[in-house]
Structure formats: C-alpha cells, structure tokens
Amino acid sequence: MAATPPPSLSPFARALVLQGKLQEADAKVIQAEAAKANISFIEQLTQSKKLKPSEVCQFAAQTFGYPQLDLSAVDFEAVPKNLVEQKFVVSHRVIPLGKRGNRLFLAVSDPTNQQALDEIKFATGLVVEPVVVEDAKLTSLIKKAGETGSKALESMVSEDFELEEGMLDEGQAPAAAEEATDVDDAPVVKYLQKILLDAINGGASDIHFEPYEKFYRIRYRTDGILAEVAQPPLVIKEKLASRIKVISKLDISEKRIPQDGRMKLVLSRSIKCDIGYRCAGL
C-alpha cells in the first residue's frame, strides 16, 4: 500500500503518487524544480519524461472525471477570442473552447487548479466546465492566442500610440547621440512597442529583457509568475537596450552600473501608462 504523500505536494502530484503513477521522491523533485523555474507541475513533469504527455492527460481526465480533448483537432480560428481576458489565459494556462448557456468550456491541463477556475468563474460570471488537454498542445495554443491578440491590439491603437521621450542631456557624448539616433530605426521601435502592448494586454507587472551569451529572451511577470514570451535575435540586444534608455531618460553611454528611469506610454486619450525601468548595466 502506497504511503500517504505529504500535504506539501500539489493535488495533482499527490494523486499521481497515491495511484502509483509516480514515486513520491520523484514528485517532490519535480515540484521543487517547477517552483524554481516558475512553471506548473505538469509542465515540469512532461519535461522530466517520467510520463508521456498523453498519459498525463488521460490520467487527469479519468482521475478527476472530466472530458478529454485532443487540441490537434481544434480549429484555432473557431476558438472564441473574447470570453476570457488574455491575462487569465496566460497566467492560468487556459483556453476558452466555447460557451453554451451559462456554461464556459475551458481547455486545461491541470483540472485541480481550483483557484484558477474560481477566478475565471468570478470574472466571467459563468459556470466553468474544465476539458482536459495535453499540456504541450495547450502551451502552443496559448502562444498562438497571444500573437493574435497582440496583432489585433496593435491595429486598434496604432494611430493613438505615442511615446513621450526624454531629450538627451546636453553634455552627452557625440557617440552616444549617434547611437540614440541609430535606435530610432523603425524595426526596433515597432518591436519594443509590440512588447509593451502585449505586456499591458496580458496584465503583466514586469518585463524582463534578458540577453545571454548565445540567446536573448523576454519574459513577462503575470500574477507573480515569470513566463517567456519571445526570443528576439541576439544581434538586436544593443539597439533594443539603447532604445529603452532613450525613452526612459537614461544615460545611453553608461553600460557598467544599474540605472533607474521612467517613460510614459499613451494608448489613447483615456489610457495612459507610466512605466518604470531598471537597467542593470546593459
């Protein structure tokens, strides 16, 4: 008879251990790694390859009594786009599949995440009906939904979007001034605008621009969870950092010490955002 797992395990992890699908020690390790990486237990479980994605999905559906769906058979264009706010789609990892009467059908990989289901129920005023899907396929659809939402938002506010930029200091070096002019290139400007719009649309509290030796990633913090949203080409890291410095009234020539700055973003006459930046020696 399997030992009762400690209450520190998530409901999903505990169910796996109780039914002998996963060793308790493995469950603890996977949960700890998931917490460290700021991802869900099921995401980390899939990455660990202890169970196949299809096995995890089937286990969730059968154990918790919810219907199962293969997202590969779902036409993305037919998925309703406005039933659930984008910030809930990203932070709670759900995709609305449809609405019937007062019931909202949600694609989820972890039906035990009751907090997420309750928050969506409260926000929509609908009865939430979970439908279990494979986590990797859910992630793919969430990313696609985010891309579609950002394009729609850009088209809506493109004419109203303004950046109230700070002027360069009079004593700034000529080389820095030339660099600032260089970062006015349309591709860099438009890309940064897209990142800011997506963050606002998704309800993010922070944006992390993270250049590494061999790759560059951008992550949003939504409801305390950091999630990667883009991996731009590494070659644009200098121009992107310089562009951020210019609009935040930072010293564009300083690359050794952290700097703090602010900028204002105007989406429309009624929507204005005051954004603070901290540049850590870029």
N, C-alpha and C positions, 0 to 999 in steps of 0.2 A: 504494500500500500504506500502510495507516494506521500512524502511528508508535506505538511501544510506550509506553503511558501510564506515568507514574511510579508506583512502588510505594506512594506515599502515598495513592493513590486506594483506596477500598474495593473489594472484589472485584466487587460489583455494578456500581459505576461503571466499573471497568476493563473489564468485559465489554461494557458499552454502547459504550465508546469503541472497543474492538477490532473490534466488529461494525459500526461506522459509524452507530450509532443516536444518538450524542451527540458533539458536539465536545469535545475534551479541555479546552479553556478553559472551556466551559460546565460540564463535570463538576467542575472544580476550584472554580468559583464556587459551585455548588450544594452541594458537600460542605462548603465553608467556611461557608456560610450555615446549613447543617444543624447544624454543630458549635456555631455561635454561638447558635442557637435551641434547642439541646438536643433536637433531634428526629432521626429517622432520615433517611438519604439519600433513601430512596424517598418519604417524606413531603414533603421539600423539593422533590424532582423533580416530584411531582404538582402542588405549589403553583406551581412555575415555569411549568407548562403547556408545557414543551418536548416532552413526550409525554403522550398521553391515558392515564388510569388503566388502561383496557382493554389498551392497547399495552404498558404496563409489565408487567402481569400475564401477558400472552401471551408476552412476551419471556422473563420469568423461568421460566415453565413449559417452554418449548421449549429454551431455552439450557441449563438445568441438569437437564432430564429428569425433572421432577416433574409429577404430575397437576394439572389446573386445575379450580377450582370457583367457581361464582357463588354468593356468600353470600346473595343475594336469595332464592334458592330454599331456603335452610335454615330450618327451623322452630326458632326460638330456644328454645322450651320443650323441644325434644327434645335440645338440646345438653347433654352431661353437665357437671355443675357442680363435681364434686369430684375430677376426675382430675389437675388441675394447680392448685397453690396460686395464689391470687389475685395474690400479689406477682410471680410469674413471668408471669402473664397480662398485667399492666400493664407491667412493666419490659422484658420480651422481646417484647411485642406478638404474642401467640399466642392462639389459641382452640382448646381440645380439641374435636375433632369426634366422636370415638368410640374405642373400644378393641376390638381383635379379637385374642384370644390374648395374646401378649406384645407386641403392636404398638399404639402410640399414634398416632393420626392427628391432626396438628396443622395448623390453618389459619395460614399465614404469608404475609407479603407479600415478605419477603426470605429466600429459602432458603439464601443464602450466609452467614447469621449463624450460623456453626458453634458459636460459644461458647454462644449461647442454647440451641441444640439439645442440646449436650453437657450443659449444666447441668440441663435438664429430664430428659434421659435418666438422669442420675445421681440426681436427686431422686425420680423415679418408678420406676426400675428396669426401664423398658420401652424397647423399640426405637422410636425416634421416626421416623415417616413424614410428611415435610412435604407439605402440599397447598397450592398457590399460589392466593392470592385477591387481589382488588383492595384496596389499602391503605386507601382511604376507607371501604369497607364493613367492613373489619376493625376500624378505629377505632370505628365506630358500634357494632359488636357487643361490643367490649371495654367501652365505656361502659355498655352495657345490662347486661352481666355484672356490672360493678362496682356498679350500682344494685341489682341483685337480691341480690348478696352482702351489701351493707350492710343491706338490709331484714331479711334472714334473721338476721344477726348481732345487730341491734338487738332483734329479738323474743326471741332466746336470752338476752340479758344485761340486758334492760330492768329486771328486778327487782333485779338484783345491782349495777347500775351506781351508783357513788357518787363524788362529788367532795368531797375533803377540803379545804374552802375556808378561806382565812385570814380572820381578822376584820379589819375596818377599824381603822386607827390611831385612838386616842382623840382625837388632835389634828386629825383630818381635818376639812376644812371641811364645813358642813351641806349645801352644794350638791352636794358630791362624794358625801356619804352618800345624798342623794336620788337621785342618778344611779345609784349602786350598787343601790339598791332597785329602780329602774326596769329595770335589766338582768336582774332575776330573772324577767322575763316569760317564760312558757313557750316561745313560738316561738324566741326567741333561745337559751335554754338547750338546747332539744332540737336545734336546728340545730348548735350547737357540739359537742354530744355526738356527733352523727352524723359530723361532720368528724373528730373524734378516733378514733371507732370505725373509720371507713373507713381512716384512716391506719395504725392498728395492724393491721387485717386485711390491708392491702396491703403491709405491711413497710416503710413509709416511715420515713426517718430524720429528715426535716424537713417542717414545714408552713409555707408562705408565705402570709400574708394580705396581699394587695396592693391597697389602694384607690387608684384613679386619679381623674382629674377627671371622666371620663364613664362609667367602668365599674369593677367590683370583681371581682377574680379570686382564686381559691385554688389553689395548686399544691403538689403533694407531690414530695419528692425521694426516689426509689427507685433504689437501686444507682447513685447519683451522677447520675441524670437527673431534671431537673425536668419535670413534666408537669401541665398544667392539668386540674383535676378538677371545678371548679364556678365559676359566675359569679353569686353571690348579688345581690339587689337592692342598688343603691348606697345606698339610704336606711338600711340597717341597719348601715352600717360603724361608726358611733359606738357603738351599743349592743353590737355584737359585740366591738369593741376594749375597751370598758368591762368587759364580762363576763370577757374574758380577764385583764384587770388584777385584777379582784376575786379570781378563783380562783387567781391567781399571786402574790397578796400584793404587788401593785404599787400605787403612788400613782395613784389614779384621776383625780386633778385635774391631774397632770403630763402635758403633751402636747407639750413642746418638746424634751426630751432623751431619749435612749435609756434604757431600764430593763431590768434582768435580774431574773427571778423563776422560781419553780418551783411546780408543783402535783402532787398525787397523784391518780391515777385507779384505782379499784378495780373490776375487771370481775367478779370472783368471789373467793371465799376464797383461791383458789390463784393468781390472776392479778392482779398489781398493777404499775402503771406509774408511774415517777417522771419527769415531763416538765418540761423547762426551756424558758422563754420569753425571747425578747429582743424588746422592744417599741421600735421605732425612732421615737419621737416621735409616737405616734398618740393 
